[in-house]
Amino acid sequence: MKEKNKIEDIREYRRILKWKSEKKDKKLEALDKLCEIGNKRAKIVINEVVEATEDDEVLKKCIKVLGEMGDKKSTATLSKILECNSKFSIRKEVVESLAKTGGKEVIPPLKKASEDVPYVSGPAKKYLTKIKEECNNG
């Protein structure tokens, strides 16, 4: 896909995500498309949605997409969600996405989360177990 087309697509997805009257399934589809594009502009739009959305399903989708895109900015955004959101289902999704991104910068938020999100599964559980073992041994 040409860069100009990507920019136009990102603008359209941003419009879909910003309009409150837009249907949820269109918003979730737009997030999938932004993940496929995966460039800096797409990440900016996703971060804007994280800041603005009041819909838990859209927020969870953003969290999953950020986990798949996994970079330092995504890690920072996910860590902020973890600090500011008290809903268990959201926090669990953040922990699992942080575990997918990996890297040293996810260790502090995952350590903190391991105390209040004990019922995680898959990669997050393995990553948290590894962190706990490292803390106990070191």
VMD Tcl script that draws the C-alpha trace (Angstrom):
set ca {
  {0.00 0.00 0.00}
  {1.37 3.40 -0.96}
  {2.17 5.86 1.82}
  {-0.38 8.40 0.51}
  {-3.13 5.76 0.60}
  {-2.10 4.75 4.13}
  {-2.37 8.35 5.29}
  {-5.84 8.69 3.75}
  {-6.91 5.39 5.32}
  {-5.59 6.45 8.73}
  {-7.55 9.71 8.46}
  {-10.72 7.76 7.67}
  {-10.17 5.30 10.55}
  {-9.50 8.23 12.87}
  {-12.81 9.82 11.82}
  {-14.64 6.54 12.47}
  {-13.06 6.19 15.90}
  {-13.71 9.79 16.97}
  {-17.41 9.92 16.09}
  {-19.49 8.89 19.06}
  {-22.43 7.96 16.83}
  {-20.36 5.50 14.80}
  {-21.26 1.83 15.34}
  {-18.98 -0.15 17.63}
  {-18.27 -2.88 15.05}
  {-16.97 -0.23 12.64}
  {-14.71 1.14 15.38}
  {-13.34 -2.31 16.17}
  {-12.74 -2.96 12.47}
  {-10.93 0.39 12.15}
  {-8.64 -0.61 15.03}
  {-7.81 -3.87 13.24}
  {-6.95 -1.94 10.09}
  {-4.73 0.48 12.04}
  {-2.92 -2.50 13.51}
  {-2.33 -3.85 10.00}
  {-0.91 -0.49 8.89}
  {1.21 -0.40 12.06}
  {3.10 2.81 11.38}
  {3.71 5.79 13.66}
  {0.59 7.64 12.52}
  {-1.59 4.60 13.20}
  {-0.16 4.34 16.72}
  {-0.88 8.01 17.35}
  {-4.54 7.50 16.44}
  {-4.80 4.44 18.69}
  {-3.27 6.39 21.59}
  {-5.81 9.18 20.99}
  {-8.62 6.64 21.19}
  {-7.23 5.23 24.44}
  {-7.33 8.72 25.95}
  {-10.86 9.50 24.73}
  {-12.92 6.32 24.73}
  {-15.46 5.53 27.39}
  {-16.32 2.16 25.85}
  {-14.62 -0.78 27.57}
  {-14.82 -3.00 24.48}
  {-13.12 -0.37 22.31}
  {-10.51 0.20 25.04}
  {-9.81 -3.55 25.28}
  {-9.36 -3.69 21.51}
  {-6.93 -0.74 21.68}
  {-5.01 -2.56 24.40}
  {-4.76 -5.72 22.29}
  {-3.64 -3.73 19.24}
  {-0.99 -1.88 21.26}
  {0.27 -5.23 22.56}
  {0.57 -6.52 19.01}
  {2.34 -3.36 17.83}
  {4.62 -3.50 20.88}
  {7.10 -0.66 21.15}
  {8.21 1.71 23.93}
  {5.35 4.16 23.31}
  {2.84 1.29 23.44}
  {4.39 0.08 26.68}
  {4.11 3.57 28.18}
  {0.46 3.85 27.15}
  {-0.35 0.39 28.50}
  {1.42 1.18 31.78}
  {-0.63 4.37 32.12}
  {-3.87 2.43 31.58}
  {-2.76 -0.04 34.24}
  {-2.15 2.80 36.71}
  {-5.37 4.69 35.98}
  {-7.97 1.98 35.42}
  {-9.33 -0.09 38.28}
  {-11.53 -2.44 36.25}
  {-10.24 -6.00 36.52}
  {-11.07 -6.96 32.92}
  {-9.18 -3.93 31.56}
  {-6.19 -4.49 33.85}
  {-6.03 -8.18 32.89}
  {-6.01 -7.23 29.20}
  {-3.20 -4.73 29.83}
  {-1.10 -7.30 31.68}
  {-1.48 -9.78 28.83}
  {-0.60 -7.15 26.23}
  {2.45 -5.99 28.20}
  {3.65 -9.58 28.36}
  {3.34 -9.82 24.56}
  {5.47 -6.71 24.04}
  {8.25 -8.02 26.28}
  {11.39 -6.02 27.01}
  {12.82 -4.63 30.21}
  {10.48 -1.64 30.28}
  {7.46 -3.90 30.95}
  {8.96 -5.39 34.11}
  {8.03 -2.57 36.57}
  {4.35 -2.37 35.57}
  {4.06 -6.16 35.44}
  {5.65 -6.51 38.89}
  {3.16 -4.06 40.30}
  {0.26 -5.72 38.51}
  {1.22 -9.20 39.64}
  {-0.05 -8.33 43.10}
  {-3.51 -7.16 42.04}
  {-4.13 -9.15 38.84}
  {-3.39 -12.69 40.05}
  {-5.66 -14.54 37.64}
  {-3.93 -14.13 34.30}
  {-3.21 -16.81 31.75}
  {-1.04 -17.59 28.76}
  {2.03 -15.47 28.03}
  {1.27 -13.03 30.84}
  {1.23 -15.80 33.42}
  {4.56 -17.16 32.18}
  {6.11 -13.70 32.12}
  {4.86 -12.83 35.61}
  {6.07 -16.16 36.98}
  {9.50 -15.50 35.47}
  {9.59 -12.00 37.01}
  {8.57 -13.33 40.45}
  {11.30 -15.98 40.28}
  {13.88 -13.37 39.31}
  {12.79 -11.15 42.22}
  {13.00 -14.03 44.69}
  {16.42 -15.10 43.42}
  {17.95 -11.68 42.99}
}
mol new
graphics top color blue
foreach p $ca { graphics top sphere $p radius 0.5 }
foreach p [lrange $ca 0 end-1] q [lrange $ca 1 end] { graphics top cylinder $p $q radius 0.2 }
display resetview
